[in-house]
Every structure is written in C-alpha cells, then in structure tokens.
Amino acid sequence: MSLTETLAADEGSDALTTGFSASYAGVMAFIAVAHEGSFSRAADRLGIGRSAVSRSVQKLEGQLGVRLFLRTTRSTSLTREGELFHEGCRPGVDRILQALEEMRDLRDGPPRGHLRISATGGFGRKVIAPLLAPFRARFPDVTLELLLEERALDLAADRIDVAFRDGVLEDSDVIAKHLIPMQLLVCAAPDYVAAHGLPERVEELGAHACISQRQANGRLQPWEFRVDGRALAVEPDATLVFNDADLALQAVMQGQGLAQLPNYQVRAALDAGELVRCLDRYAADDRGHYLCYLSRRQLPKRIRAFIDFITAEVRALDLDVVTHWENTLRTPVPASVPDPAAWR
C-alpha cells in the first residue's frame, strides 16, 4: 500500500470512528428527548448538560440531513421524519440498554432499580397496591410505579416491566403467567333481595335492576356466563352505568340493583354478609388473572423478585369465593346468621 493510500485509509478510519461516536451520542440524546418531550428533562435523565444534548441532536440532524424536532419556547415535538427515525432506531437502542442492564444485573447484590407496573383499576387497587409496601420492605433498593389503566398497555412502547391482565388472553408476544382464576359473581345487597328476590336463571335478569360498567373502548361490559357448556355474553338493560368498578360495587351495596363483579372485589363484602350472590351454576369458568411480561433470556433481578413475590402473595390471598362458600356450607351455621344457601 502506498503512503497516500495508507493516509487515506487512516483518515477514513478516523472519520468512521468520529462519525460513529457522534451518531451514537446523537441517537441516545434523540431517544431521551423524544421520550421526555423536553431537552432539559432529557439532560437530567442522561446526567449531562442541556447544551450537550442539544449539540448531539444537532450533529445527528446534520448527519441525516433532516430536522427531527419542532422546537418552540413551550414545547418540543417530533417531526414526521423524527417519528420515522424513532420507530426505526428505538428497538435497537432498547436492546442495547437491555444488554447493559443484564450485564450489570449479573453482579452480586440485591435487586435494585425501577419497576413500572400496569394493572386494571379494580385489581390494582384491591390486590396489587396493598402488596407494594411489603415488597418494598423486603427489597428496599427497588422503586415502584403502579399505573392503573383499563386498556391493555403496550409493554414495549409504554416501558411496562410487569402488567396484570384479566379475562381470556389472546396469543401475543408476552409471557402470561396464570395467577388465580377470575370468578365473575352476580351479587346484590340483602335489602335488594328482601324487596325483589334473586334471579334463578340468566334470562330472568331482565326483570331486575342491573348495574353495568362502561369499558375503556366505550362499550358496555357484557355479563359473561356459561350455559349448557357454552359461553354466553349478555347485556342486560341497565338502570345504572359506571366506568369505575368501585362505584358499581358501592351502588350494589346500597341496594340499587344487581351487578356482575370479580371475586377479589366482593370477597370481603360476601364474608361480612353485606352482599349475597346468585347464578353461580352459570358462572364462566375460563377467566383468569394473569401476570404478563416481555420475553427476555434473562430477567433482571428486580423483575424476577417481583414476579416471585407477587405470585406467592396473590395466591395466598385465597380469593376463590365459590370454593370458600362451599366449604362454609359443610359446617353448621348459627341460627342468628342467615344461611348462605338461602341466597343461592
């Protein structure tokens, strides 16, 4: 190789090294700004100055020959080109960050870091939220963020580490671990039963005041049953509709009508005699509560610790209402307490 060719090769190598360094820093800064929606918040997240973030993004825009952000004094948003670039490079950056995290996690030491958790409002409030304090007591180096959402969040796009989902799950790219069965129970207050009785068949719901719930997609949530071995979804005429499960439960306990509610929400009220249930023979039996997470070859210690802890604690809660009451009926009931069989 001639001296001229050698110098040219060296110059090309230096240019490649410089270009890669600038591009990598620019991409990391770009991802941070896109996620945070602000150059200053991105700088805080990356632990560098705002001017350094701005310079890195400007160099990247120069290399690409396009504007990636629309900047005003009040907001920062992606251009169309920025959106396309974000969609293209985000998976690669996520894999790099995951690999770095997995390597750090191999070191000795207790679980540490931040966990983002998603759950539906009812299950999150009644079951998951009370378990966060004991988890933190056992793993104080793990910080937690619980998001209550009725819609199923995208675990990758929304940066969710663990999600709790109800019902029947469709095949997806997430790992779904069955926690406990999901029992949907038709319940009423004793005062309502005294005044109106209880339906004995699903078709008799039309003669009762029914309390329904509005789903996140705007549709009414159907009441789910299994009749003659086949799934049956019913939308009874509703006298009250809520988009919050706790409000629906409150209305039922006030004697305003019947509602179909999940086991975890009504267990305490049933045990206290504040609610009674009916139509058990038609209860859907293919529903469940699931713990979901993205497939990874090696889960970070904090995620594994949370999954193991929550699985053990939720299963220990004994939320199987039907089995519990069947066992109760096998023992004599004091005369002063209404026989649970009378409400079935």
C-alpha positions as CSV (number, residue, x, y, z in Angstrom):
1,M,0.0,0.0,0.0
2,S,1.3,3.4,-0.9
3,L,1.8,6.2,1.6
4,T,-1.1,8.1,0.0
5,E,-3.4,5.1,0.3
6,T,-2.3,4.5,3.9
7,L,-3.0,8.1,4.9
8,A,-6.4,7.9,3.1
9,A,-7.2,4.7,4.9
10,D,-6.2,6.2,8.3
11,E,-8.3,9.3,7.6
12,G,-11.2,7.1,6.6
13,S,-10.8,5.1,9.8
14,D,-10.7,8.3,12.0
15,A,-13.8,9.6,10.2
16,L,-15.6,6.4,10.8
17,T,-14.7,6.4,14.5
18,T,-15.7,10.1,14.9
19,G,-18.9,9.5,12.9
20,F,-19.9,6.5,15.0
21,S,-19.2,8.3,18.2
22,A,-21.2,11.3,17.2
23,S,-24.1,9.2,15.8
24,Y,-24.3,7.0,18.9
25,A,-24.4,10.0,21.2
26,G,-26.9,11.7,19.0
27,V,-29.2,8.7,18.9
28,M,-29.1,8.3,22.7
29,A,-29.8,12.1,23.1
30,F,-32.6,11.9,20.4
31,I,-34.3,8.9,22.2
32,A,-34.1,10.7,25.5
33,V,-35.6,13.9,24.1
34,A,-38.4,12.0,22.3
35,H,-39.3,10.1,25.4
36,E,-39.2,13.1,27.8
37,G,-40.6,15.7,25.4
38,S,-38.0,18.2,26.6
39,F,-34.3,18.8,26.1
40,S,-33.8,19.8,29.8
41,R,-35.6,16.7,31.1
42,A,-33.6,14.5,28.7
43,A,-30.4,16.1,30.0
44,D,-31.5,15.3,33.6
45,R,-32.2,11.7,32.6
46,L,-28.9,11.3,30.9
47,G,-27.0,13.1,33.6
48,I,-25.4,15.7,31.2
49,G,-25.9,19.3,30.4
50,R,-28.8,20.6,28.2
51,S,-26.3,22.2,25.8
52,A,-24.6,18.8,25.3
53,V,-27.9,17.2,24.5
54,S,-28.8,19.9,22.0
55,R,-25.4,19.7,20.3
56,S,-25.6,15.9,20.0
57,V,-29.1,16.2,18.4
58,Q,-28.0,19.0,16.1
59,K,-25.0,16.9,14.9
60,L,-27.3,13.9,14.3
61,E,-29.7,16.1,12.3
62,G,-26.8,17.4,10.3
63,Q,-25.6,13.8,9.5
64,L,-29.2,12.8,8.5
65,G,-29.9,16.0,6.6
66,V,-33.4,16.3,8.2
67,R,-35.0,18.1,11.2
68,L,-36.0,15.6,13.9
69,F,-37.7,18.0,16.3
70,L,-40.1,21.0,16.1
71,R,-38.9,23.3,18.9
72,T,-40.8,26.2,20.4
73,T,-40.4,28.1,23.6
74,R,-43.1,25.9,25.2
75,S,-42.9,22.5,23.6
76,T,-40.7,20.1,21.7
77,S,-42.3,17.6,19.4
78,L,-41.1,15.1,16.7
79,T,-41.3,16.0,13.0
80,R,-42.7,13.4,10.7
81,E,-39.1,12.4,9.8
82,G,-38.4,12.3,13.6
83,E,-41.3,9.9,14.1
84,L,-40.0,7.6,11.3
85,F,-36.4,7.7,12.7
86,H,-37.7,7.0,16.2
87,E,-39.7,3.9,15.0
88,G,-36.6,2.6,13.3
89,C,-33.9,3.1,16.0
90,R,-35.9,2.5,19.2
91,P,-35.9,-1.3,19.1
92,G,-32.1,-1.3,18.6
93,V,-31.5,1.2,21.5
94,D,-33.8,-0.8,23.7
95,R,-31.8,-4.0,23.1
96,I,-28.5,-2.2,23.9
97,L,-29.9,-0.8,27.1
98,Q,-31.3,-4.2,28.0
99,A,-28.0,-5.9,27.4
100,L,-26.2,-3.3,29.5
101,E,-28.8,-3.8,32.3
102,E,-28.5,-7.6,32.1
103,M,-24.7,-7.4,32.5
104,R,-25.0,-5.1,35.5
105,D,-27.6,-7.4,37.0
106,L,-25.1,-10.3,36.8
107,R,-23.1,-8.6,39.6
108,D,-23.6,-9.7,43.1
109,G,-26.0,-7.7,45.2
110,P,-29.7,-7.4,46.0
111,P,-32.3,-6.5,43.3
112,R,-32.3,-2.8,42.6
113,G,-33.7,-0.3,40.0
114,H,-37.1,0.9,38.9
115,L,-40.2,-1.1,38.1
116,R,-43.2,0.1,36.0
117,I,-46.3,-1.9,36.7
118,S,-49.6,-1.8,35.0
119,A,-53.0,-3.1,36.3
120,T,-56.7,-2.6,35.8
121,G,-58.2,-0.2,38.3
122,G,-60.1,-2.7,40.4
123,F,-57.4,-5.4,40.6
124,G,-54.7,-2.8,41.0
125,R,-56.4,-1.1,44.0
126,K,-57.7,-4.2,45.7
127,V,-55.0,-6.7,45.2
128,I,-51.7,-5.3,43.9
129,A,-51.4,-1.9,45.7
130,P,-51.6,-3.4,49.2
131,L,-48.7,-5.7,48.4
132,L,-46.3,-3.0,47.3
133,A,-45.3,-1.9,50.8
134,P,-44.3,-5.4,51.9
135,F,-42.4,-5.9,48.7
136,R,-40.5,-2.6,49.3
137,A,-39.8,-3.7,52.8
138,R,-38.1,-6.8,51.5
139,F,-36.4,-5.2,48.5
140,P,-35.8,-1.5,49.6
141,D,-33.5,-0.8,46.6
142,V,-36.3,-1.3,44.1
143,T,-38.6,1.6,43.4
144,L,-42.1,1.0,42.1
145,E,-44.5,2.8,39.8
146,L,-48.1,1.5,39.5
147,L,-50.2,2.6,36.6
148,L,-54.0,1.9,36.7
149,E,-55.4,1.6,33.2
150,E,-58.4,-0.3,31.9
151,R,-56.9,-0.6,28.4
152,A,-54.1,-3.1,27.9
153,L,-50.9,-1.0,27.6
154,D,-48.2,-1.9,25.1
155,L,-45.4,-3.4,27.3
156,A,-42.6,-2.3,25.0
157,A,-43.9,1.1,23.9
158,D,-45.1,2.1,27.3
159,R,-42.0,0.7,29.1
160,I,-44.0,-1.6,31.3
161,D,-42.0,-4.3,33.2
162,V,-44.9,-6.2,34.6
163,A,-48.6,-6.0,33.7
164,F,-51.7,-7.6,35.3
165,R,-54.5,-8.5,32.9
166,D,-57.9,-10.1,33.4
167,G,-60.1,-12.4,31.4
168,V,-59.1,-14.6,28.5
169,L,-55.8,-13.6,26.9
170,E,-55.2,-13.9,23.2
171,D,-51.9,-15.2,21.9
172,S,-49.3,-12.4,22.0
173,D,-45.6,-11.8,22.2
174,V,-45.7,-11.5,26.0
175,I,-45.2,-14.2,28.6
176,A,-48.6,-14.6,30.5
177,K,-48.4,-16.4,33.9
178,H,-51.7,-17.5,35.3
179,L,-52.1,-16.2,38.9
180,I,-55.6,-17.2,40.0
181,P,-58.9,-18.0,38.4
182,M,-61.2,-15.0,37.7
183,Q,-64.7,-15.6,39.1
184,L,-67.4,-13.3,37.9
185,L,-70.2,-13.2,40.5
186,V,-73.7,-11.8,40.2
187,C,-74.2,-10.0,43.6
188,A,-76.9,-8.0,45.4
189,A,-77.4,-6.5,48.8
190,P,-79.6,-8.3,51.3
191,D,-82.1,-5.3,51.3
192,Y,-82.5,-5.7,47.5
193,V,-83.0,-9.4,47.8
194,A,-85.7,-8.9,50.5
195,A,-87.6,-6.5,48.2
196,H,-87.1,-8.1,44.8
197,G,-85.7,-11.6,45.2
198,L,-82.9,-13.1,43.1
199,P,-83.0,-14.5,39.5
200,E,-82.6,-18.2,39.2
201,R,-81.8,-18.3,35.5
202,V,-79.9,-15.9,33.3
203,E,-83.0,-15.0,31.3
204,E,-84.6,-13.6,34.5
205,L,-82.1,-10.8,34.7
206,G,-84.5,-8.7,32.6
207,A,-86.9,-8.5,35.5
208,H,-84.2,-6.9,37.8
209,A,-82.4,-3.6,38.1
210,C,-79.0,-4.2,36.7
211,I,-75.8,-2.2,37.2
212,S,-73.4,-2.3,34.3
213,Q,-69.9,-0.9,33.6
214,R,-68.6,1.1,30.6
215,Q,-65.3,-0.3,29.2
216,A,-62.3,1.8,28.1
217,N,-63.4,1.3,24.5
218,G,-66.8,3.0,25.2
219,R,-68.8,-0.2,25.0
220,L,-70.8,-1.7,27.8
221,Q,-69.1,-4.6,29.5
222,P,-71.2,-7.8,28.8
223,W,-72.1,-10.1,31.7
224,E,-70.4,-13.4,31.0
225,F,-71.9,-16.8,31.7
226,R,-71.6,-20.5,30.7
227,V,-75.0,-22.1,29.9
228,D,-75.2,-25.8,28.8
229,G,-71.4,-25.8,28.4
230,R,-71.4,-22.8,26.0
231,A,-70.1,-19.3,26.6
232,L,-72.9,-16.7,26.7
233,A,-72.4,-12.9,26.8
234,V,-75.4,-10.9,28.0
235,E,-76.0,-7.1,28.0
236,P,-79.0,-6.6,30.4
237,D,-80.9,-3.4,30.3
238,A,-79.0,-1.3,32.9
239,T,-80.6,1.1,35.3
240,L,-77.1,2.4,36.3
241,V,-73.9,2.5,34.3
242,F,-70.4,3.4,35.7
243,N,-66.9,3.4,34.2
244,D,-65.5,2.6,37.6
245,A,-65.8,-0.8,39.3
246,D,-65.7,0.6,42.9
247,L,-68.7,2.9,42.1
248,A,-70.6,-0.1,40.7
249,L,-69.9,-2.1,43.9
250,Q,-71.0,0.9,46.0
251,A,-74.3,1.1,44.2
252,V,-74.9,-2.7,44.7
253,M,-74.2,-2.4,48.4
254,Q,-76.7,0.4,48.6
255,G,-79.3,-1.9,47.3
256,Q,-79.8,-0.3,43.9
257,G,-79.6,-3.5,41.9
258,L,-77.5,-6.5,40.7
259,A,-74.1,-6.4,39.2
260,Q,-71.6,-8.9,37.9
261,L,-68.3,-8.3,39.8
262,P,-65.0,-10.1,40.1
263,N,-64.2,-12.2,43.1
264,Y,-61.4,-10.1,44.5
265,Q,-63.7,-7.1,44.7
266,V,-66.6,-8.7,46.5
267,R,-64.9,-11.3,48.7
268,A,-64.8,-9.1,51.9
269,A,-68.4,-8.0,51.5
270,L,-69.6,-11.5,51.0
271,D,-67.8,-12.7,54.1
272,A,-69.3,-9.8,56.1
273,G,-72.8,-10.6,54.9
274,E,-73.1,-7.3,53.1
275,L,-73.6,-9.0,49.7
276,V,-75.2,-12.2,48.5
277,R,-74.7,-13.9,45.2
278,C,-76.7,-15.8,42.6
279,L,-76.5,-17.7,39.3
280,D,-73.3,-19.5,40.4
281,R,-74.2,-22.5,38.3
282,Y,-73.9,-20.3,35.2
283,A,-70.5,-18.7,36.2
284,A,-68.0,-18.5,33.4
285,D,-65.1,-20.8,34.2
286,D,-62.5,-19.9,31.6
287,R,-61.4,-16.5,33.0
288,G,-58.2,-15.8,34.9
289,H,-55.9,-13.1,36.3
290,Y,-52.6,-13.1,34.6
291,L,-49.1,-11.6,35.3
292,C,-47.5,-10.6,32.0
293,Y,-44.0,-9.5,31.0
294,L,-41.9,-9.3,27.9
295,S,-39.9,-12.4,27.0
296,R,-36.3,-12.0,27.9
297,R,-33.5,-14.6,28.0
298,Q,-32.5,-13.3,31.5
299,L,-34.9,-11.3,33.5
300,P,-33.4,-8.5,35.7
301,K,-33.3,-9.5,39.4
302,R,-35.8,-6.8,40.3
303,I,-38.4,-8.2,37.8
304,R,-37.8,-11.8,38.8
305,A,-38.1,-10.9,42.5
306,F,-41.3,-9.0,41.9
307,I,-42.9,-11.9,39.9
308,D,-42.0,-14.5,42.5
309,F,-43.2,-12.3,45.4
310,I,-46.5,-11.3,43.8
311,T,-47.3,-14.8,42.6
312,A,-46.8,-16.2,46.1
313,E,-48.7,-13.4,47.9
314,V,-51.7,-13.2,45.5
315,R,-52.2,-17.0,45.6
316,A,-52.0,-16.9,49.4
317,L,-55.0,-14.4,49.5
318,D,-57.4,-17.2,48.9
319,L,-59.7,-15.3,46.6
320,D,-61.6,-18.4,45.4
321,V,-65.1,-17.3,46.6
322,V,-67.0,-20.3,45.3
323,T,-64.8,-22.9,47.0
324,H,-64.7,-20.9,50.2
325,W,-68.5,-20.8,50.4
326,E,-68.9,-24.4,49.5
327,N,-66.6,-25.3,52.4
328,T,-68.6,-23.0,54.7
329,L,-71.8,-24.7,53.8
330,R,-70.4,-28.0,55.0
331,T,-70.3,-26.7,58.6
332,P,-73.4,-25.8,60.8
333,V,-74.4,-22.2,60.6
334,P,-75.5,-20.4,63.8
335,A,-79.2,-19.7,63.9
336,S,-78.6,-15.9,64.2
337,V,-76.7,-15.9,60.9
338,P,-78.7,-16.2,57.6
339,D,-77.9,-19.5,55.9
340,P,-75.7,-18.7,52.8
341,A,-77.6,-21.4,50.9
342,A,-80.8,-19.3,51.1
343,W,-79.2,-16.7,48.9
344,R,-78.1,-19.1,46.1
